[in-house]
Amino acid sequence: SEYMESNLLHINTKKCCYMLFGPGKKNLRSSIPDNLQLSVYGKIIKKVNEAKFLGVLLDEDLSWKPHIAKLNKTLKSACGRLYRIVNCLPAKLHKQIYHSLFESHLSYAISVWGGVAISNLDPVFRTQKKCIRIMFGDTNLFLEKFRTCVRARPIDKQKLGKEFFCRESSKPLFTHENLLTVQNLYRLRSIMELVKIVQSKEPKPIYQTLNISKRSGNRFLTPEPSIYFSYRAPWLWNCFRKLPRLENFGLDSDENLIKSVLKKSLLETQKSGSENWLNSNFTEFCTVEP
């Protein structure tokens, strides 16, 4: 209170809360009494397990699970809106609508929360595939299954089997529209934000956590493995730089050139293999011409 008053600052106590989070939280909990009460201007501030900050839901374990769950609800709602309007719009606008109403939510602050295990991103990925089928899938083929009465079908096809309930593969749709999955969107955004930070040396608190190799100015010495940006982004850059034909490709290269080559590599990686999704589609980089 004294600090706020001396600096002519005012806190809205109704919106204030506090939370214990970060490394070593268990030891921190044991050292703090259960009846601890923080107050500002004589009003007690409540303790919470999760709180929203700049549109991102922070939880006390920094696992990002509450944020991913809430984001998935938002994306499902967007799918419902898109399903109702997709047939009213010309096909040439579908991709623009997808970027505006769906991917804008998906990619917001993704470099912060997207470093979790791939299995934790599965609910969001399933919703993204659903949206892709709505916007770019073969709607007539899907509806044709339900237009014919069961009795009008041949006897051997009256019993609905696995083939009837099989969904259209989303991998060719991603490839045809040159769209990135949530996993590869995270890799693209993380590396590009890392490049911007290194080139501008801003913001300084983040730039100072980066350890650029003195022997090779285009690689990073990574800290202890974690799901956070300070480890994941430098590690992803090092993996990307290992590709052949990128010897002269560095952190000081043109930002647009880096983004172009990186996205091309991710799209090539994403479409490799069979029509079914593979883990390698989200973890590797393909060699491309710079």
N, C-alpha and C positions, 0 to 999 in steps of 0.2 A: 504494500500500500504506500509506504514512504517513497519507494522508487518511482511509482507511477505518479504520485503527486508532485515530486520534484522535477519530473520530466514532462509535466502537463499532459499526461496520458490518462485515459479513462477506460476501464474494463466493464463490459456488460456481463455482470455476474450471472444473469439468467442463462447465458449461453456458454458459460465457462464449465469445464470439467477437467479432470486429470486422469492419467493412465500410466501404469508402470509397464514399460516394454523395453526390449533390447536384450543383448547378450548378458548371460549371467543373471537372468531375471529371478531364478529360483533363490539364489543367494540374496538377491536384493529384497525379495519378499520376506525371507526369514529375518532380515535385519530391521524391518519396519513393523511397528506394532499394528495389530488389527484395528485398533480404535483410533488410528491416525485421522485427523481432520484438518484440512487446509481451508483457510478462509481469506477473503478479500473484502475490505471495508466491513468486516464483522459478519459477512455472509458466508456460510459454509459451501465449498465447492464439492460437487458430487464426484465420486470415483466411478469410472466406466471401464468396460472391457473392450469397447471399440468406439471409434469416433471418426466422423468424416472430416477430411482436410483437403481443400481444393478439389473436391469431387472424387477423392480416393478414400476408401474406407480402411482405416488403420485398425488392426487388432493388436492385442497385447502380446501375441506371439510372433507378430510380423509374418504370419503364414499366408496372408492375402486371401484366405479361404472365404471370409465374409464378403470381401469385395468381389471376388469371382462369382459367388452365388448371386449377389445383387445384380451384377452386370449381366449375368445369364438371364435373369428375369426381364431386364430392360431389353435385351436382344430378342427374347421370345415375343415380347410385346411389339417390337419393330417388325418381326416376321408376320404377325397378325395383320398389322396395318398394310404391309407390302402385299400380302395375299389378297387383300380386298381391292387394291388399286392396280395391281400389275396388269390386268386385262384391259384396263382403261387407258393405258399408256403405250405409245409406240415403242417397238423393240429397241430402237436406237437410243432411247433414254433410260433403259433398264440399268445399264452399268452406272450411269450418273446417279440414279436414284439409290442404287445399292451403296455407293460411296457416301452419299449424303445422309441417308436414314439408318444405315446399318454399320458400315465400317467406321464411321466417325465416332460411334460409341465404343466399338471394339478396340480401336487403336488409341483411345485417350489414355495417356500415362502408361502405355503398355510396357515401356522400358522399366517401369517401377515394379509392376506386379507380374509381368510375364515370364520372369525367370524361374518360376516354380517348376516342379516336375511335369513332364508331358502328360502324365496320367491325371494330374489336377486340372489340366486345361481341356480334358476330354468333354465335359459338359458344354463348354463354350464352343468347342470345335463341332460337336453334334448340331448345335443350334446354327452355327455358320453354314454347315452343309445343308441344313434344311432351308435356309434362306437362299442359298445358291440354286437349289432345285426349284424353288418358287420363282426366282427371277429368270433363270436361264435353262431350266429343265424342259423336257418334252411333256407339256401339260396334256396334250391330246392322248398320248400313249398311256398316261396315268389314268385319265378319266375313262378311257375305252374299257378298262377292266370292269367298271361299274355300270356301263351303259347296257350291257347284254344281260338279260334274265338268265338265271342259272339253268332253268329248264330248256332254254334255247341253245345251250352249249352241247357239244358232243358228250356222250355218257362218260368217257374217260376224263373229261375236263370239268365235270359238274362238281367234283369234290375239289375244293380249293387247297392247293398244296403250297409248298415252299416258293415255287416260281411266281405265284400270284402275289404274294406279300413281299417279294424281293423289291427293294427300292432301286431307283436309277443310280448308277455310280456317279459320284460327284467329282471324281478326279479328272475325267475328261472335260467337265464343265469349267473347273478351275483353269485347266490348261488352255482351253479355247478362248477364255476371257482374259487370260493373263492376270489372274488374281492370286494373291498370296493367302495361305492359310494363317490362322492365328499364330501358330508356332513360328512360321517364317516371317510374318509381319513383325513379331517381336525381335527377331534377329536383325532384320533390316533397320528398324527404328533404333535399336540399341547401338549398333555400329555407327550409324549416321550421327546420332547424338554424341557419341564418343569423339568422332572426327571433329564435330563443331566445337566441342569443349577444348580439344587439344589445339585447334587452329586459332581460336579466339582467347584461350586461356581464361575463359569465364564459363560458369561461376568459379571463383577461386577456391572455395571450400571443396568442391568436387575435383577440380584440376589438381589440387595439392595432394589428393589421395592417389593419383595415378603415378605409377613408377615406370617411366620410359627407360628402356635399356640404353646404357651409355655406349655399348659396343655396336648395337644396331638401333638407330633412332626410329625405326619403323616397327618395333616390337615392344611389348610390355612385359614387365616382371609382375606376374599376377600374385595377389595375396592368397590367403587360405580360401579354399573353395567354399562358395556359398551361393545363395539364390539371388544375391543383391547385385545391383548395377556395377558396383566398384570391382567385382570379380568377373561377372558374366560378360560385360562388354569388352574389356581387354582380352579375355580368353577367346571370345568369338572373333575378334580382330586378328589375333595370332593364328587361329585356325584358317581364316580367310586368306591371310598373307602367305600361308604355306602352299597355296595353289601354284602350279607351274605357270610360267608366262607373266607372273606378277612381281618379278624381281625388282623392277623399277617403279613399283606402285607403292607409294608411301603415304604417311599421314599428312604430308604437305601437298599432296596432289589435289587437283581441282575437285571440289565437293560434288559437283554434278556428275563428273566422270566416275568418281567412286560409287555414287548411288546407282548410276546406270549399269556398271559392271557387276555390282553386288546384286542388284535385283535380277539381272539376267542369269547370274549364277544360281540364285535361289529358285527361279522359275524352272531352270533346267534340272535342278536337284528334285524339285517337287514333282515333276512329271516322269521321272525315271522309274523303271521297274514296270510291274504289271498295272492293271486297272485298279487294283486294291492298294490301299495306303500302307506304306512301310515306315518303320521307324527311321530309316535312312533318309526318307523324304523330308524329315524335320531336323536332322542332326548333321548332315554333311553339306559340303559345297562342291559344285561342279566347276570344272575348268572351262573358262570362256575366254574369248579374245578381248583384251582391254580396248 
